[in-house]
Amino acid sequence: MSKQVSISSYVLLRNNQIVVDGQKVFENKDLSSTDFLQAAYDHFQINYPKFFKMDNLCKTGFLVAELLLRNQKLNEKFQPEEIGIVFSNANSSLDTDIKYEASIATAPSPSLFVYTLPNVLIGEICIRHRIKGEAACFVFDIFDAIFQTNYLNSLFETEKVKTCISGWADYYNGKAEAFFYLAETGKENSDIHNSLNVNKIFQGSMSELIATLKVQIIEQLNLQHLKPEDIGDDQPLFVEGLGLDSIDALELIVLLQQRYGIKLANPQDGPTVFKTVRTIADYITAHKK
């Protein structure tokens, strides 16, 4: 590449919280994900009536893209064909697919059918922001920063884009998560666009990672009697602490593999890695590529 590609801005939506370039701009832990998306739309005074017709995946990605691009003025700096968008997710359009399948029993819903492909999200964003460049949607078990940064850098290398939106947008089982960033060339004092920096942003700060882990542990181990705030950052997870057992340890190993793509290299390290939520977060930070 003749010019270095950098990350000029990013937006992260996770656990009913929105962070823009490292600053928390909106949060409401008391709402469902669907209500949170609506509340965020209202809070940021977005005016786009078609938002209300979108499925939950499109609302999630659209909202994050809106916050990412609202002050960028891309159309003043680039031709529509020079702007690209690439994103991935884990559940495709499954949330809407299930609803559409249920509607077939009575009368198939055209309004649901149009959202039974995840790349419809790309269409919604492109229509809104006049984007006509390279577009791609991928489905992975987890966010694959190595693949995505390499793919994006190849687009810059071959001059297919001059700027590109990239990231992750997923909605399933009542949970919304999205992370979009803008990659550009010629941006000084910005992080280099590589998998290490992209993963660092995606994971969030240590406190955000710990908060996310608490939610994931409750879900993975079916500890529905607990709330995230019931689990201390440094509280022992086994025996005298949270009272987890050997079966729970296996579930935590699965959690690391499924959510973070990390395999426990040595099972004997388990007691140390899984001692507390903070030690798990430290292990993820140290081993995430």
C-alpha positions as CSV (number, residue, x, y, z in Angstrom):
1,M,0.0,0.0,0.0
2,S,1.4,3.4,-0.9
3,K,-0.3,5.0,2.1
4,Q,-0.8,3.7,5.6
5,V,-4.4,2.7,6.4
6,S,-5.5,4.0,9.8
7,I,-8.6,3.7,12.0
8,S,-10.0,7.2,12.1
9,S,-13.1,6.6,14.3
10,Y,-15.2,3.8,15.8
11,V,-18.5,3.1,17.5
12,L,-19.2,0.1,19.8
13,L,-22.6,-1.0,21.0
14,R,-22.7,-3.8,23.6
15,N,-24.6,-4.6,26.8
16,N,-27.0,-1.6,26.2
17,Q,-24.1,0.8,26.1
18,I,-22.7,2.9,23.2
19,V,-19.1,4.0,23.1
20,V,-17.8,6.4,20.4
21,D,-14.0,6.8,20.1
22,G,-13.5,5.6,23.7
23,Q,-16.2,7.8,25.2
24,K,-19.5,6.4,26.6
25,V,-22.3,8.4,25.0
26,F,-25.4,6.5,25.9
27,E,-26.4,3.7,28.3
28,N,-29.6,2.2,29.7
29,K,-29.2,-1.2,31.4
30,D,-32.9,-1.4,32.3
31,L,-34.2,-1.8,28.8
32,S,-34.5,-4.8,26.6
33,S,-32.3,-4.7,23.5
34,T,-35.1,-3.7,21.2
35,D,-36.2,-0.9,23.5
36,F,-32.6,0.2,23.9
37,L,-32.3,0.6,20.1
38,Q,-35.4,2.7,20.1
39,A,-34.2,4.8,23.0
40,A,-30.8,5.4,21.4
41,Y,-32.5,6.4,18.1
42,D,-34.6,8.9,20.1
43,H,-31.7,10.1,22.2
44,F,-29.5,11.0,19.2
45,Q,-32.5,12.6,17.5
46,I,-32.1,10.5,14.3
47,N,-34.7,11.3,11.7
48,Y,-35.1,8.3,9.4
49,P,-38.6,6.9,9.3
50,K,-37.6,3.7,7.5
51,F,-35.8,2.8,10.8
52,F,-39.1,1.6,12.2
53,K,-39.6,-0.9,9.4
54,M,-36.2,-2.5,9.8
55,D,-35.6,-5.8,11.6
56,N,-33.5,-5.8,14.7
57,L,-30.2,-6.7,13.0
58,C,-30.6,-3.7,10.6
59,K,-31.6,-1.4,13.4
60,T,-28.5,-2.4,15.4
61,G,-26.1,-1.9,12.5
62,F,-27.8,1.1,11.1
63,L,-27.7,2.9,14.5
64,V,-24.0,2.3,14.9
65,A,-23.2,3.4,11.3
66,E,-25.3,6.5,11.8
67,L,-23.2,7.5,14.8
68,L,-20.0,6.7,13.0
69,L,-20.7,8.7,9.9
70,R,-22.8,11.6,11.1
71,N,-19.9,14.0,11.3
72,Q,-17.6,12.5,8.6
73,K,-19.0,14.1,5.5
74,L,-17.8,11.2,3.4
75,N,-19.7,12.3,0.3
76,E,-17.9,15.6,0.3
77,K,-14.5,13.9,0.4
78,F,-15.1,10.8,-1.7
79,Q,-17.1,9.6,-4.7
80,P,-19.8,7.1,-3.8
81,E,-17.9,4.4,-5.6
82,E,-14.8,5.0,-3.5
83,I,-16.6,4.2,-0.2
84,G,-16.8,0.6,0.8
85,I,-18.5,-1.4,3.6
86,V,-17.5,-4.8,5.0
87,F,-19.0,-6.5,8.0
88,S,-19.5,-9.9,9.6
89,N,-21.7,-11.5,12.2
90,A,-22.3,-14.9,13.9
91,N,-26.0,-15.4,13.5
92,S,-26.7,-14.2,10.0
93,S,-30.4,-13.1,9.8
94,L,-31.5,-15.9,12.1
95,D,-33.6,-13.7,14.4
96,T,-35.7,-12.6,11.5
97,D,-35.6,-16.0,9.7
98,I,-37.3,-17.6,12.8
99,K,-40.0,-15.0,12.8
100,Y,-40.6,-15.3,9.1
101,E,-40.9,-19.1,9.3
102,A,-43.5,-18.7,12.1
103,S,-45.5,-16.3,9.8
104,I,-45.7,-19.0,7.1
105,A,-48.2,-20.9,9.2
106,T,-50.8,-18.2,8.6
107,A,-49.7,-15.8,5.9
108,P,-46.0,-15.3,4.9
109,S,-45.0,-11.7,5.8
110,P,-43.3,-9.8,3.0
111,S,-42.0,-7.2,5.5
112,L,-40.1,-10.0,7.3
113,F,-39.0,-11.8,4.1
114,V,-37.1,-8.8,2.8
115,Y,-34.8,-9.0,5.9
116,T,-34.0,-12.7,5.6
117,L,-30.5,-12.0,4.4
118,P,-27.9,-10.3,6.6
119,N,-26.4,-8.3,3.8
120,V,-29.7,-6.3,3.6
121,L,-28.0,-4.3,6.4
122,I,-25.4,-3.2,3.9
123,G,-28.2,-2.0,1.6
124,E,-29.8,0.0,4.3
125,I,-26.6,1.8,5.2
126,C,-25.6,2.3,1.5
127,I,-29.0,3.9,0.7
128,R,-28.8,6.2,3.7
129,H,-25.2,7.3,3.1
130,R,-25.0,7.1,-0.7
131,I,-22.4,4.4,-0.7
132,K,-21.8,2.5,-4.0
133,G,-18.3,0.9,-3.5
134,E,-17.1,-2.5,-2.5
135,A,-19.5,-4.4,-0.2
136,A,-19.2,-7.7,1.5
137,C,-20.9,-9.6,4.4
138,F,-19.3,-12.6,6.1
139,V,-20.6,-15.1,8.8
140,F,-18.1,-16.3,11.4
141,D,-18.5,-17.9,14.9
142,I,-16.7,-14.9,16.4
143,F,-15.3,-11.6,15.1
144,D,-12.2,-12.5,13.1
145,A,-10.1,-9.4,13.1
146,I,-7.2,-11.0,11.3
147,F,-9.4,-12.0,8.3
148,Q,-11.3,-8.8,8.2
149,T,-8.3,-6.4,8.5
150,N,-6.4,-8.4,5.8
151,Y,-9.5,-8.3,3.5
152,L,-9.9,-4.6,4.1
153,N,-6.2,-3.8,3.5
154,S,-6.4,-5.7,0.2
155,L,-9.2,-3.4,-0.9
156,F,-6.9,-0.4,-0.3
157,E,-4.0,-2.2,-1.9
158,T,-5.9,-2.8,-5.1
159,E,-7.4,0.7,-4.9
160,K,-11.0,-0.6,-4.8
161,V,-11.7,1.8,-2.0
162,K,-10.4,5.0,-0.6
163,T,-12.3,4.7,2.7
164,C,-14.2,1.8,4.2
165,I,-16.6,1.0,7.0
166,S,-15.8,-2.3,8.6
167,G,-16.8,-4.3,11.7
168,W,-19.4,-6.5,13.2
169,A,-23.2,-6.4,13.7
170,D,-25.2,-9.2,15.3
171,Y,-28.6,-9.6,16.8
172,Y,-30.1,-12.8,18.1
173,N,-32.0,-14.1,21.1
174,G,-32.7,-10.6,22.3
175,K,-29.1,-9.4,22.3
176,A,-27.7,-6.7,20.1
177,E,-24.0,-6.1,19.5
178,A,-22.3,-4.0,16.9
179,F,-18.8,-2.5,16.3
180,F,-18.1,-0.4,13.2
181,Y,-15.0,1.6,12.5
182,L,-13.9,3.8,9.6
183,A,-10.6,3.0,7.8
184,E,-8.9,5.7,5.8
185,T,-5.5,6.6,4.5
186,G,-3.6,9.8,5.3
187,K,-4.9,10.1,8.8
188,E,-2.2,11.3,11.2
189,N,-2.3,10.4,15.0
190,S,-4.6,7.5,14.4
191,D,-4.1,3.8,15.2
192,I,-2.7,1.7,12.3
193,H,-5.3,-0.5,10.8
194,N,-4.1,-4.0,11.9
195,S,-5.7,-6.9,13.7
196,L,-4.1,-6.1,17.0
197,N,-5.6,-2.6,17.1
198,V,-9.0,-3.6,15.8
199,N,-9.3,-6.4,18.4
200,K,-8.2,-4.0,21.1
201,I,-11.1,-1.7,20.2
202,F,-13.6,-4.5,19.8
203,Q,-12.8,-6.0,23.2
204,G,-13.1,-2.6,24.8
205,S,-11.4,-1.5,28.0
206,M,-10.6,-4.0,30.7
207,S,-13.6,-2.9,32.7
208,E,-15.8,-3.4,29.7
209,L,-14.4,-6.8,29.0
210,I,-15.0,-7.8,32.7
211,A,-18.6,-6.6,32.5
212,T,-19.1,-8.6,29.3
213,L,-17.6,-11.7,30.8
214,K,-20.0,-11.6,33.7
215,V,-23.0,-11.6,31.4
216,Q,-21.5,-14.4,29.3
217,I,-20.7,-16.5,32.4
218,I,-24.2,-16.2,33.6
219,E,-25.5,-17.2,30.2
220,Q,-23.0,-20.1,29.6
221,L,-23.5,-21.6,33.0
222,N,-27.2,-20.9,33.3
223,L,-26.8,-18.9,36.5
224,Q,-30.1,-17.1,36.0
225,H,-30.5,-16.4,39.7
226,L,-27.5,-14.1,39.5
227,K,-27.1,-10.6,38.0
228,P,-23.7,-9.4,36.7
229,E,-23.4,-7.0,39.6
230,D,-23.6,-10.0,42.0
231,I,-20.2,-11.3,40.7
232,G,-17.2,-9.5,42.0
233,D,-14.3,-8.7,39.7
234,D,-11.9,-10.5,42.0
235,Q,-14.3,-12.9,43.7
236,P,-13.2,-16.6,43.5
237,L,-15.3,-18.5,41.0
238,F,-14.9,-21.9,42.5
239,V,-15.6,-23.6,45.9
240,E,-15.8,-20.9,48.5
241,G,-16.6,-18.1,46.1
242,L,-19.3,-18.5,43.4
243,G,-19.3,-22.2,44.0
244,L,-18.6,-23.5,40.5
245,D,-17.6,-27.1,39.9
246,S,-15.6,-29.1,37.4
247,I,-18.5,-29.2,34.9
248,D,-18.6,-25.4,35.0
249,A,-14.9,-25.3,34.3
250,L,-15.5,-27.2,31.1
251,E,-18.2,-24.7,30.2
252,L,-15.8,-21.9,30.7
253,I,-13.3,-23.6,28.3
254,V,-16.1,-23.7,25.8
255,L,-16.9,-20.1,26.4
256,L,-13.3,-19.1,25.6
257,Q,-13.4,-21.0,22.4
258,Q,-16.8,-20.0,21.2
259,R,-16.7,-16.3,22.1
260,Y,-13.0,-15.4,21.8
261,G,-11.5,-18.1,19.6
262,I,-9.0,-19.0,22.4
263,K,-8.1,-22.6,23.3
264,L,-6.7,-23.3,26.7
265,A,-3.2,-24.5,25.8
266,N,-2.7,-26.4,29.0
267,P,-5.7,-27.7,30.9
268,Q,-3.6,-27.6,34.1
269,D,-3.6,-23.8,33.8
270,G,-7.4,-23.9,34.3
271,P,-7.4,-23.2,38.1
272,T,-5.2,-20.1,37.5
273,V,-7.0,-18.8,34.4
274,F,-10.5,-19.3,35.9
275,K,-9.7,-18.1,39.4
276,T,-11.7,-14.9,39.0
277,V,-13.4,-12.9,36.2
278,R,-10.4,-10.6,36.2
279,T,-8.0,-13.5,35.6
280,I,-10.1,-14.7,32.7
281,A,-10.1,-11.2,31.3
282,D,-6.3,-11.0,31.7
283,Y,-5.9,-14.3,29.8
284,I,-8.1,-13.2,27.0
285,T,-6.2,-9.9,26.6
286,A,-2.9,-11.8,26.6
287,H,-3.9,-14.5,24.1
288,K,-6.4,-12.8,21.7
289,K,-4.8,-12.4,18.3
